[in-house]
Structure formats: structure tokens, C-alpha cells
Amino acid sequence: MAAFTKFNTFVEALAEKAHNLGADTLRIALSNTSPTAATDTGFLPGSLHPAPAAANGYSATQATISSSAQTTGTYKLVLADVVFTATAGGIGPFRYAILYNDTATSKELIGFYDYGSSITLASGETFTVDFDPTNGVLTIA
């Protein structure tokens, strides 16, 4: 499983009410351009991190919130896995799955997964962004 890296700006955006992680529309976009956790800010799919063309089964896909809750002062965000299925022409290449808040005014970045090398899906192949159902995408304590 690829490790999750949060964008530094996520912390400030959270503190300044840009996110309602329990209700906002969160999306996953694929990109072959390396994100920079320390300096990247708002996300406009296709410009800051060019994604594969919105075709052949690909578009930035909504991540379904499984749970957004705190227990004994620790908040945990759990998302359902996102599956991309390539159709005629395939999807890719991509190396990164970028999680961002589509509801926020600036499409605020949350974090990304680095899969280590570029991936291209042929027609009929699938790619799953496997969110950890036990530990969640992120915790805040």
C-alpha cells in the first residue's frame, strides 16, 4: 500500500475552516506530476497537476466518506476505496493519487499517495486507491 503524505497547507486550511471533512465532496485525481507537500496549495485539476484526459473511464472521482468522527479526542477520516476502470484507449500514465476538497473555494489539497512508478491501465484494467479502513486516511489528535 502506498503511504499517504499530507500537504502542509492542509493544516492551515483546516484551522481556517476551508474543510468540513464530514460533509464536503472529496475527490481523487490521478497525476504523473510529482506533488510537493511543502509548497503546493489549491488544486485545479488539469493545471497544477496534469491528470490523464477525462476519457476512457477516467475523471476525478468522488471519494465516499465512510466515517468522520472523533473518539477520546482523536479524529479519524475513513474513506471507501476508489476504483478506476479503463475503457477503450486506457488511462495513464499516472503515479500519484491526489486527494482534494472539491467543495472548498480553492479546491484545497489534502494529501497524496505515491505509487513509486508510473502506471498505465489498458482497456478493462482497474486501479484501486485502497484507503485504510482501520486507521483511516488521516487522524488528528
C-alpha positions in Angstrom: 0.0 0.0 0.0 1.3 3.5 -0.9 1.9 5.8 2.0 -0.2 8.9 2.5 1.5 12.3 2.5 -0.4 15.3 3.7 0.1 18.7 2.1 1.4 21.3 4.6 -1.3 23.8 3.5 -4.0 21.3 4.6 -3.3 22.1 8.3 -3.8 25.8 7.8 -6.9 25.3 5.6 -8.4 23.1 8.2 -7.7 25.6 11.0 -9.2 28.4 8.9 -12.5 26.5 8.1 -11.8 25.6 4.5 -12.7 22.0 5.2 -15.7 20.2 6.6 -14.3 16.7 6.2 -17.6 15.1 7.3 -19.7 16.8 4.6 -17.6 18.2 1.8 -17.1 16.5 -1.5 -13.6 14.9 -1.5 -12.2 13.7 -4.8 -9.2 11.7 -6.1 -7.3 12.9 -9.1 -4.6 10.9 -10.8 -1.4 12.6 -12.0 2.0 11.8 -13.3 3.5 15.1 -12.0 5.1 14.9 -8.6 3.2 16.9 -5.9 5.3 19.0 -3.4 3.9 18.6 0.1 5.7 21.6 1.4 4.6 24.2 -1.2 1.6 23.1 -3.2 -1.6 24.9 -2.5 -5.1 24.9 -4.0 -5.9 22.3 -6.7 -7.4 22.9 -10.1 -7.4 19.5 -11.8 -5.5 19.6 -15.0 -3.3 22.6 -14.3 -1.2 22.3 -11.2 -1.0 18.5 -11.5 -2.0 17.5 -15.0 -4.2 14.4 -14.9 -4.9 11.9 -17.6 -7.5 13.1 -20.0 -11.1 12.9 -18.7 -11.9 10.0 -21.0 -11.6 6.2 -21.3 -13.2 5.7 -17.9 -11.2 8.4 -16.1 -12.4 11.5 -14.4 -11.5 12.9 -10.9 -13.6 10.6 -8.8 -15.6 11.3 -5.6 -14.3 9.6 -2.5 -17.2 8.3 -0.3 -16.8 9.2 3.3 -17.3 6.0 5.4 -16.9 7.8 8.7 -15.8 11.1 10.0 -15.7 11.1 13.8 -13.7 11.6 16.9 -13.2 9.2 19.8 -11.5 10.3 23.1 -10.2 13.4 21.4 -8.7 11.8 18.2 -10.5 12.5 14.9 -10.3 9.9 12.1 -11.4 10.2 8.5 -12.2 6.9 6.8 -13.0 6.8 3.0 -14.3 4.0 0.9 -11.9 2.7 -1.7 -12.0 4.4 -5.1 -11.8 2.2 -8.2 -10.9 3.5 -11.7 -11.7 1.2 -14.6 -10.2 1.9 -18.0 -12.3 1.6 -21.1 -11.2 1.9 -24.8 -7.9 3.7 -25.0 -6.8 3.1 -21.4 -5.9 5.5 -18.6 -2.5 7.0 -17.8 0.3 7.2 -17.2 -0.1 8.3 -13.6 2.0 7.8 -10.4 0.1 9.9 -7.8 -3.4 9.8 -6.4 -4.2 13.3 -5.1 -6.9 13.8 -2.5 -8.5 17.2 -2.6 -11.6 19.0 -1.4 -13.9 19.8 -4.4 -16.3 21.8 -2.2 -13.7 24.3 -0.9 -13.3 27.5 -2.8 -9.8 26.8 -3.9 -10.2 23.1 -4.3 -8.0 22.7 -1.2 -5.4 20.0 -1.3 -5.4 17.3 1.5 -2.8 14.8 0.6 -1.5 12.3 -1.9 -0.3 8.7 -2.4 2.9 8.0 -4.4 2.8 4.6 -6.1 6.6 4.6 -6.8 6.4 4.4 -10.6 4.1 5.4 -13.4 1.1 3.2 -14.1 -0.9 2.8 -17.3 -4.2 0.9 -17.4 -5.2 -0.9 -20.6 -8.9 -1.2 -21.5 -10.7 -3.3 -19.0 -8.0 -3.0 -16.3 -8.8 -1.4 -12.9 -6.8 0.6 -10.3 -7.9 0.8 -6.7 -7.0 3.6 -4.4 -7.0 1.5 -1.3 -7.9 3.6 1.8 -7.1 2.0 5.1 -10.4 1.1 6.7 -8.9 0.6 10.2 -6.6 3.6 10.6 -8.4 5.9 8.1 -6.9 8.3 5.6 -5.8 10.6 8.4 -6.1 11.2 12.1 -5.9 14.4 14.1 -5.1 14.2 17.8 
